[in-house]
Amino acid sequence: MLNRRNFLTAAVGVAAATGLTACAKEDGSSSSAGGSKAISLGFSQVGSESGWRSANSESVKSAAKAAGYTLKFSDAQQKQENQISAIRSYIAQKVDVIAFSPVVVTGWDAVLKEAKAAKIPVVLTDRSVETSDQSLYVTLVGSDFTDEGRRAARMLEKVLVTAGHKGAVKIAQLEGTTGAAPAIERAKGFKEVMDAEHKTDWKIVISQTGDFTRAGGKQVMAAFLQSNPDVNVLFAHNDDMAIGAIQAIEAAGKKPGKDILIVSIDGVKDGFVAMSEGKINGIVECNPLLGPQLMEIVKKVHDGEKVERWIKTKEGDFTQDQAKAALPTRKY
């Protein structure tokens, strides 16, 4: 397993780019205040695979507009080659900063070295990368995914007590996209707690990627129930997969939240709706609203100020009894 603390080694920055490849969607906006040249920011997003990702994209766009930056935004549609093409386009356009949320952990050295040679700082958002040269990125703005996995395990402990569960805990795990930092690190953190404190009573009986999508969660959970009909816990790496899994659980004639206890990560509004209906038992929050924080860092990086290597986001944990009260205040 990769550890974000050891392997964060990618350039992070913000840059403006035009003429991206046809396979990557692009959306640009610009504004400037007082007639001075706006900071140009090139941002490459993973995709739009989940409610979390959509909220993250909107936060970046609105915060860039409020800051008066020129923003070029590309949607990689969950393909690394699209992100690499976008970053190269930003380099060609000589943007001020490049920022991106990487699809997967590895395979970035070449393009990040190109950004460094062009003297364009790079900022990572949300996800980490593994690279051979730590100077290829300035900072990471995002969550501690390993700790989110640990928090999910602690949440499951509470859920089991609340449900009055006795006996073996047979866990099905819906993993995120293979090779992506949150998938690697959430699984790692959860297993740390499980191995340290629940070796005799918890067991992950089946685990497979659902690609962070509802469709993937539904399809994989249906297969899980056929091969392992006695699973009684689901740990989903994000809410969208959990919501898809709920559909499969109900189609199999079981009750989500009762026959199969569910813990997931993210905290999107639809997840809170499912939790308020008793179908998800607990959610570990991963805050997508990184835009304002990112714009502050972009300004500091552009101005040559020193910033911390990893700037973490603030997050909370929620149980069923908190869902209805919290739902009206959810911003994503």
Secondary structure as GFF3:
##gff-version 3
##sequence-region A 1 332
A	DSSP	alpha_helix	4	7	.	.	.	ID=ss1
A	DSSP	beta_strand	25	29	.	.	.	ID=ss2
A	DSSP	beta_strand	40	45	.	.	.	ID=ss3
A	DSSP	alpha_helix	51	67	.	.	.	ID=ss4
A	DSSP	beta_strand	70	75	.	.	.	ID=ss5
A	DSSP	alpha_helix	80	92	.	.	.	ID=ss6
A	DSSP	beta_strand	97	100	.	.	.	ID=ss7
A	DSSP	alpha_helix	109	117	.	.	.	ID=ss8
A	DSSP	beta_strand	122	125	.	.	.	ID=ss9
A	DSSP	three_ten_helix	134	136	.	.	.	ID=ss10
A	DSSP	beta_strand	139	142	.	.	.	ID=ss11
A	DSSP	alpha_helix	145	163	.	.	.	ID=ss12
A	DSSP	beta_strand	169	175	.	.	.	ID=ss13
A	DSSP	alpha_helix	181	197	.	.	.	ID=ss14
A	DSSP	beta_strand	202	209	.	.	.	ID=ss15
A	DSSP	alpha_helix	214	227	.	.	.	ID=ss16
A	DSSP	beta_strand	233	236	.	.	.	ID=ss17
A	DSSP	alpha_helix	239	251	.	.	.	ID=ss18
A	DSSP	beta_strand	261	266	.	.	.	ID=ss19
A	DSSP	alpha_helix	269	276	.	.	.	ID=ss20
A	DSSP	beta_strand	282	285	.	.	.	ID=ss21
A	DSSP	alpha_helix	291	302	.	.	.	ID=ss22
A	DSSP	beta_strand	310	312	.	.	.	ID=ss23
A	DSSP	beta_strand	317	319	.	.	.	ID=ss24
A	DSSP	alpha_helix	320	326	.	.	.	ID=ss25
A	DSSP	three_ten_helix	327	329	.	.	.	ID=ss26
###
